[in-house]
Amino acid sequence: MPVQLNHTIVEARDKHETAAFLTDILGLPKAVSYGPFAVVQVTNDVSLDVADTDGPVHPQHYAFLVAEDEFDQIFGRITDRGLPYWADPYEREPGRINHHDGGRGVYWNDPNGHRLEIITRPYGS
């Protein structure tokens, strides 16, 4: 079997709030509980297993490849909520999206400081 990413653990101050944020913004099915996790399932059989932490959250970066119409829907939810967003991961281009590789991309943060990204074309494509 080829190596595939199956899941990753996402630290959160409140796993239910974080899972709801992710599913709402990304338009995914409601998270399900599995042990200590609120599991957010994405369509390529990878899950984000959101877990509470008592200590500080260590922000990570999560990028999602989406279709053009999904980009419009997700970006609409970002702007409807008034969330800050950037064309770059370093926050040097606020209020803009990028057009790398002939597609579109944008970055924003979740309530824990995780840097989220949606792109319509894989980098280098």
N, C-alpha and C positions, 0 to 999 in steps of 0.2 A: 504494500500500500504506500502511495506517495505521502510525504509529510504534509499535513494540513494543520492550520491553526484551528483549534476546536473551541477554545474559550480563553478569556482573560479576566482577571479579577480587577474590578474598578473600586477603589477606596472611596468612601463617602461618609460625610457627617450624619446623613440620614438616607439610608439605602432606598427607602420607599419614595422619598421626594426626588432623589436622583434618578431612579428608574422611571418614575412618571415623567420627569423632565425629558429624558431621552426618548421615551416612546411617544410622547406628545409632539415634540419638535420633529422627530424623524418619521412620524406617521407609522409607527410599528405597533404590533399587538401589545396589549397590556402585559407587563412583566408577571412571571409566575414565581412563586416561592419554591426554593429547593435548599433544604438545610438552612444555613445562615445567609443565603443569598437571595436577592431579587434578580431573577434572570431575564435579561433583555435579549431576545432572539432576533438576529438579523437574517436576511433571506439566503445567505450563502452558508448556512449551517454553523455559523460562528455565533457564540453568545458572549455578552458582556455580563459577567456575574458580579453584581453590585453588592458590596459588603460594607457594613458599618465598621468604623475604626474609632477607637478611643483616643488615639494620638492624632498628630497632624496628618492631613491628607497630603500625599505626595503627587502633585499634578502630573498627569500624563497627557499624551497626544493620541487622539483617536480619529482616523480619517475614514470616510465612508464614500465609496464610489456609487453614484446615483445617476439615473437617467435625467435627461434635460427637463422633462415635466416634473419629476420628483424634486429637482433642484428648485424649480419655481415654487413648488408647494412648501418645501422646507424653508427656503429663503423668505417666503411670505410669512411663515410662522415666526421666524426670527425677527423680522421687522415689525410685525404686529405686536410682539411683546416688547418692542423698544430695546432689544438687546444690542449692545455694542458689537460690531463686527469689523473684520479687517480683511484686506486682500493678501495679507502676508502673516506668517506665524509670529512675527516680532512686533506687531501692532504699529508698524511704521506707516501703514496706509489705511487709516480708519475710514469707515463708511464706504468702502469700495470692495468690489469683487475682483478676482484675477481672471485672466484668459489664457492660462498656460496650456500648451499643447493643443490649442484650438478649442478648448472647452471652457468651463467656468468653475471657479472655486471660491470658497469663502471660509473664514475662520471665526469662531466665537467661543465663549467659555460657558461651561456648565456651572451650577451653583457652588461647586467645590474647587473651581479653578482649573479643571481639566480643559485642555484646548481641543475643541472639536473642529472638524473640517469636513466639508462636502466638496467633491470634485465630480465633474462629468466625464473626464478623460483621465486615464492613468498617467502618471508622470512618465515622460519619455516616449509616449505613444505617438 
